[in-house]
């Protein structure tokens, strides 16, 4: 079981990522810094996904 082996668990998680790696703390911090800065003044009404592309893999409901 991969949960018994941290290295195997990490490799399994990385293999499922579209970018082939996990998002780093520095990448999340960069997004937070952007949102807290004046540069984000025109960024409204949206969620900023800092997930390495995982959101694009989620199933979407079918249109009616």
N, CA, C and O atoms as CSV, one atom per row, in Angstrom:
chain,resi,resn,atom,element,x,y,z
A,1,UNK,N,N,0.844,-1.187,0.000
A,1,UNK,CA,C,0.000,0.000,0.000
A,1,UNK,C,C,0.889,1.249,0.000
A,1,UNK,O,O,1.823,1.347,0.796
A,2,UNK,N,N,0.603,2.184,-0.876
A,2,UNK,CA,C,1.432,3.387,-1.019
A,2,UNK,C,C,1.434,4.236,0.245
A,2,UNK,O,O,2.414,4.931,0.512
A,3,UNK,N,N,0.340,4.195,1.041
A,3,UNK,CA,C,0.270,5.008,2.252
A,3,UNK,C,C,1.321,4.583,3.274
A,3,UNK,O,O,1.697,5.376,4.138
A,4,UNK,N,N,1.795,3.358,3.188
A,4,UNK,CA,C,2.836,2.886,4.095
A,4,UNK,C,C,4.219,3.364,3.677
A,4,UNK,O,O,5.171,3.255,4.450
A,5,UNK,N,N,4.338,3.885,2.484
A,5,UNK,CA,C,5.622,4.325,1.932
A,5,UNK,C,C,5.468,5.764,1.442
A,5,UNK,O,O,4.937,5.988,0.354
A,6,UNK,N,N,5.930,6.751,2.236
A,6,UNK,CA,C,5.753,8.153,1.845
A,6,UNK,C,C,6.294,8.487,0.458
A,6,UNK,O,O,5.679,9.270,-0.267
A,7,UNK,N,N,7.418,7.918,0.080
A,7,UNK,CA,C,7.988,8.205,-1.244
A,7,UNK,C,C,7.081,7.674,-2.343
A,7,UNK,O,O,6.896,8.330,-3.369
A,8,UNK,N,N,6.515,6.491,-2.136
A,8,UNK,CA,C,5.598,5.919,-3.127
A,8,UNK,C,C,4.302,6.719,-3.185
A,8,UNK,O,O,3.742,6.915,-4.263
A,9,UNK,N,N,3.827,7.178,-2.039
A,9,UNK,CA,C,2.609,7.997,-2.002
A,9,UNK,C,C,2.831,9.295,-2.770
A,9,UNK,O,O,1.980,9.703,-3.559
A,10,UNK,N,N,3.968,9.942,-2.543
A,10,UNK,CA,C,4.273,11.190,-3.261
A,10,UNK,C,C,4.366,10.934,-4.762
A,10,UNK,O,O,3.836,11.712,-5.556
A,11,UNK,N,N,5.029,9.861,-5.152
A,11,UNK,CA,C,5.155,9.532,-6.577
A,11,UNK,C,C,3.786,9.293,-7.196
A,11,UNK,O,O,3.540,9.702,-8.330
A,12,UNK,N,N,2.886,8.630,-6.459
A,12,UNK,CA,C,1.536,8.381,-6.964
A,12,UNK,C,C,0.769,9.691,-7.126
A,12,UNK,O,O,0.059,9.875,-8.114
A,13,UNK,N,N,0.908,10.596,-6.166
A,13,UNK,CA,C,0.249,11.904,-6.268
A,13,UNK,C,C,0.798,12.697,-7.452
A,13,UNK,O,O,0.033,13.285,-8.216
A,14,UNK,N,N,2.109,12.712,-7.601
A,14,UNK,CA,C,2.729,13.452,-8.705
A,14,UNK,C,C,2.308,12.888,-10.056
A,14,UNK,O,O,2.128,13.639,-11.015
A,15,UNK,N,N,2.152,11.586,-10.135
A,15,UNK,CA,C,1.766,10.951,-11.401
A,15,UNK,C,C,0.368,11.361,-11.845
A,15,UNK,O,O,0.063,11.328,-13.037
A,16,UNK,N,N,-0.486,11.749,-10.896
A,16,UNK,CA,C,-1.856,12.155,-11.237
A,16,UNK,C,C,-1.960,13.631,-11.614
A,16,UNK,O,O,-3.011,14.076,-12.077
A,17,UNK,N,N,-0.889,14.391,-11.423
A,17,UNK,CA,C,-0.921,15.823,-11.701
A,17,UNK,C,C,-0.681,16.084,-13.185
A,17,UNK,O,O,0.197,15.460,-13.781
A,18,UNK,N,N,-1.442,16.992,-13.794
A,18,UNK,CA,C,-1.214,17.323,-15.206
A,18,UNK,C,C,0.206,17.830,-15.471
A,18,UNK,O,O,0.752,17.614,-16.554
A,19,UNK,N,N,0.796,18.498,-14.492
A,19,UNK,CA,C,2.153,19.024,-14.657
A,19,UNK,C,C,3.218,18.009,-14.264
A,19,UNK,O,O,4.409,18.252,-14.462
A,20,UNK,N,N,2.800,16.869,-13.707
A,20,UNK,CA,C,3.741,15.839,-13.296
A,20,UNK,C,C,4.449,16.128,-11.989
A,20,UNK,O,O,5.417,15.453,-11.638
A,21,UNK,N,N,3.971,17.128,-11.269
A,21,UNK,CA,C,4.576,17.484,-9.979
A,21,UNK,C,C,3.518,18.139,-9.100
A,21,UNK,O,O,2.470,18.572,-9.580
A,22,UNK,N,N,3.811,18.201,-7.809
A,22,UNK,CA,C,2.906,18.870,-6.885
A,22,UNK,C,C,3.164,20.373,-6.909
A,22,UNK,O,O,4.277,20.811,-7.200
A,23,UNK,N,N,2.153,21.145,-6.609
A,23,UNK,CA,C,2.293,22.596,-6.509
A,23,UNK,C,C,3.122,22.893,-5.263
A,23,UNK,O,O,2.919,22.281,-4.215
A,24,UNK,N,N,4.050,23.827,-5.380
A,24,UNK,CA,C,4.918,24.159,-4.245
A,24,UNK,C,C,4.286,25.232,-3.365
A,24,UNK,O,O,3.398,25.971,-3.791
A,25,UNK,N,N,4.764,25.294,-2.139
A,25,UNK,CA,C,4.310,26.334,-1.218
A,25,UNK,C,C,4.637,27.717,-1.782
A,25,UNK,O,O,3.863,28.656,-1.597
A,26,UNK,N,N,5.760,27.849,-2.460
A,26,UNK,CA,C,6.147,29.136,-3.052
A,26,UNK,C,C,5.160,29.557,-4.141
A,26,UNK,O,O,4.873,30.745,-4.290
A,27,UNK,N,N,4.642,28.595,-4.898
A,27,UNK,CA,C,3.659,28.926,-5.937
A,27,UNK,C,C,2.347,29.397,-5.319
A,27,UNK,O,O,1.726,30.335,-5.819
A,28,UNK,N,N,1.928,28.758,-4.246
A,28,UNK,CA,C,0.714,29.190,-3.546
A,28,UNK,C,C,0.945,30.568,-2.934
A,28,UNK,O,O,0.075,31.436,-3.015
A,29,UNK,N,N,2.109,30.774,-2.322
A,29,UNK,CA,C,2.433,32.069,-1.725
A,29,UNK,C,C,2.459,33.171,-2.777
A,29,UNK,O,O,2.039,34.295,-2.506
A,30,UNK,N,N,2.946,32.862,-3.969
A,30,UNK,CA,C,2.955,33.852,-5.047
A,30,UNK,C,C,1.553,34.284,-5.434
A,30,UNK,O,O,1.310,35.463,-5.690
A,31,UNK,N,N,0.629,33.330,-5.478
A,31,UNK,CA,C,-0.761,33.662,-5.794
A,31,UNK,C,C,-1.377,34.510,-4.686
A,31,UNK,O,O,-2.109,35.461,-4.963
A,32,UNK,N,N,-1.083,34.170,-3.441
A,32,UNK,CA,C,-1.588,34.953,-2.306
A,32,UNK,C,C,-1.024,36.368,-2.354
A,32,UNK,O,O,-1.757,37.336,-2.151
A,33,UNK,N,N,0.269,36.493,-2.621
A,33,UNK,CA,C,0.897,37.819,-2.700
A,33,UNK,C,C,0.268,38.649,-3.813
A,33,UNK,O,O,0.027,39.844,-3.642
A,34,UNK,N,N,0.003,38.016,-4.950
A,34,UNK,CA,C,-0.653,38.724,-6.054
A,34,UNK,C,C,-2.026,39.227,-5.621
A,34,UNK,O,O,-2.352,40.397,-5.819
A,35,UNK,N,N,-2.834,38.340,-5.029
A,35,UNK,CA,C,-4.190,38.730,-4.637
A,35,UNK,C,C,-4.193,39.817,-3.567
A,35,UNK,O,O,-5.128,40.615,-3.493
A,36,UNK,N,N,-3.149,39.851,-2.740
A,36,UNK,CA,C,-3.062,40.861,-1.685
A,36,UNK,C,C,-2.428,42.162,-2.173
A,36,UNK,O,O,-2.363,43.135,-1.422
A,37,UNK,N,N,-1.967,42.190,-3.407
A,37,UNK,CA,C,-1.268,43.365,-3.920
A,37,UNK,C,C,-2.195,44.242,-4.764
A,37,UNK,O,O,-3.274,43.807,-5.166
A,38,UNK,N,N,-1.769,45.471,-5.028
A,38,UNK,CA,C,-2.530,46.346,-5.912
A,38,UNK,C,C,-2.644,45.803,-7.340
A,38,UNK,O,O,-3.544,46.203,-8.079
A,39,UNK,N,N,-1.755,44.908,-7.731
A,39,UNK,CA,C,-1.808,44.335,-9.080
A,39,UNK,C,C,-3.111,43.582,-9.343
A,39,UNK,O,O,-3.516,43.428,-10.495
A,40,UNK,N,N,-3.759,43.119,-8.296
A,40,UNK,CA,C,-4.985,42.338,-8.473
A,40,UNK,C,C,-6.237,43.211,-8.441
A,40,UNK,O,O,-7.348,42.692,-8.330
A,41,UNK,N,N,-6.073,44.510,-8.535
A,41,UNK,CA,C,-7.207,45.426,-8.431
A,41,UNK,C,C,-8.338,45.156,-9.401
A,41,UNK,O,O,-9.494,45.429,-9.077
A,42,UNK,N,N,-8.048,44.632,-10.574
A,42,UNK,CA,C,-9.087,44.348,-11.564
A,42,UNK,C,C,-9.521,42.884,-11.530
A,42,UNK,O,O,-10.337,42.463,-12.350
A,43,UNK,N,N,-8.988,42.113,-10.600
A,43,UNK,CA,C,-9.358,40.706,-10.476
A,43,UNK,C,C,-10.538,40.617,-9.519
A,43,UNK,O,O,-10.377,40.758,-8.306
A,44,UNK,N,N,-11.719,40.384,-10.067
A,44,UNK,CA,C,-12.927,40.324,-9.243
A,44,UNK,C,C,-13.809,39.168,-9.680
A,44,UNK,O,O,-13.790,38.764,-10.843
A,45,UNK,N,N,-14.572,38.647,-8.753
A,45,UNK,CA,C,-15.585,37.643,-9.071
A,45,UNK,C,C,-15.065,36.353,-9.653
A,45,UNK,O,O,-15.731,35.736,-10.484
A,46,UNK,N,N,-13.894,35.934,-9.235
A,46,UNK,CA,C,-13.350,34.689,-9.766
A,46,UNK,C,C,-12.600,33.942,-8.674
A,46,UNK,O,O,-12.163,34.529,-7.685
A,47,UNK,N,N,-12.463,32.662,-8.869
A,47,UNK,CA,C,-11.637,31.845,-7.979
A,47,UNK,C,C,-10.325,31.571,-8.703
A,47,UNK,O,O,-10.324,31.142,-9.856
A,48,UNK,N,N,-9.236,31.813,-8.039
A,48,UNK,CA,C,-7.920,31.580,-8.626
A,48,UNK,C,C,-7.458,30.191,-8.209
A,48,UNK,O,O,-7.090,29.970,-7.055
A,49,UNK,N,N,-7.478,29.268,-9.142
A,49,UNK,CA,C,-7.076,27.889,-8.851
A,49,UNK,C,C,-5.561,27.771,-8.957
A,49,UNK,O,O,-4.991,27.968,-10.030
A,50,UNK,N,N,-4.923,27.454,-7.860
A,50,UNK,CA,C,-3.478,27.224,-7.844
A,50,UNK,C,C,-3.317,25.730,-7.569
A,50,UNK,O,O,-2.902,25.312,-6.488
A,51,UNK,N,N,-3.660,24.948,-8.583
A,51,UNK,CA,C,-3.758,23.496,-8.389
A,51,UNK,C,C,-2.996,22.700,-9.440
A,51,UNK,O,O,-3.178,21.488,-9.549
A,52,UNK,N,N,-2.159,23.355,-10.200
A,52,UNK,CA,C,-1.355,22.645,-11.187
A,52,UNK,C,C,-2.154,22.018,-12.315
A,52,UNK,O,O,-1.683,21.086,-12.968
A,53,UNK,N,N,-3.350,22.516,-12.548
A,53,UNK,CA,C,-4.172,22.002,-13.640
A,53,UNK,C,C,-5.197,20.957,-13.240
A,53,UNK,O,O,-5.926,20.457,-14.096
A,54,UNK,N,N,-5.272,20.616,-11.961
A,54,UNK,CA,C,-6.209,19.576,-11.516
A,54,UNK,C,C,-7.664,19.966,-11.779
A,54,UNK,O,O,-8.489,19.098,-12.063
A,55,UNK,N,N,-7.987,21.244,-11.689
A,55,UNK,CA,C,-9.362,21.686,-11.917
A,55,UNK,C,C,-9.832,21.304,-13.313
A,55,UNK,O,O,-11.006,20.990,-13.507
A,56,UNK,N,N,-8.946,21.328,-14.268
A,56,UNK,CA,C,-9.302,20.965,-15.631
A,56,UNK,C,C,-9.623,19.494,-15.808
A,56,UNK,O,O,-10.226,19.108,-16.809
A,57,UNK,N,N,-9.231,18.672,-14.855
A,57,UNK,CA,C,-9.498,17.237,-14.943
A,57,UNK,C,C,-10.818,16.836,-14.300
A,57,UNK,O,O,-11.280,15.711,-14.489
A,58,UNK,N,N,-11.429,17.740,-13.544
A,58,UNK,CA,C,-12.675,17.405,-12.853
A,58,UNK,C,C,-13.808,17.240,-13.855
A,58,UNK,O,O,-13.907,18.006,-14.814
A,59,UNK,N,N,-14.661,16.247,-13.639
A,59,UNK,CA,C,-15.807,16.072,-14.543
A,59,UNK,C,C,-16.747,17.268,-14.452
A,59,UNK,O,O,-16.958,17.822,-13.372
A,60,UNK,N,N,-17.293,17.652,-15.561
A,60,UNK,CA,C,-18.242,18.760,-15.611
A,60,UNK,C,C,-19.643,18.198,-15.838
A,60,UNK,O,O,-19.807,17.213,-16.558
A,61,UNK,N,N,-20.653,18.820,-15.226
A,61,UNK,CA,C,-22.025,18.363,-15.488
A,61,UNK,C,C,-22.369,18.541,-16.964
A,61,UNK,O,O,-21.920,19.490,-17.606
A,62,UNK,N,N,-23.153,17.638,-17.484
A,62,UNK,CA,C,-23.569,17.744,-18.883
A,62,UNK,C,C,-24.534,18.906,-19.057
A,62,UNK,O,O,-25.358,19.171,-18.182
A,63,UNK,N,N,-24.431,19.596,-20.184
A,63,UNK,CA,C,-25.358,20.686,-20.498
A,63,UNK,C,C,-26.716,20.108,-20.825
A,63,UNK,O,O,-26.831,19.007,-21.364
A,64,UNK,N,N,-27.735,20.864,-20.493
A,64,UNK,CA,C,-29.103,20.417,-20.802
A,64,UNK,C,C,-29.605,21.061,-22.049
A,64,UNK,O,O,-30.736,20.804,-22.464
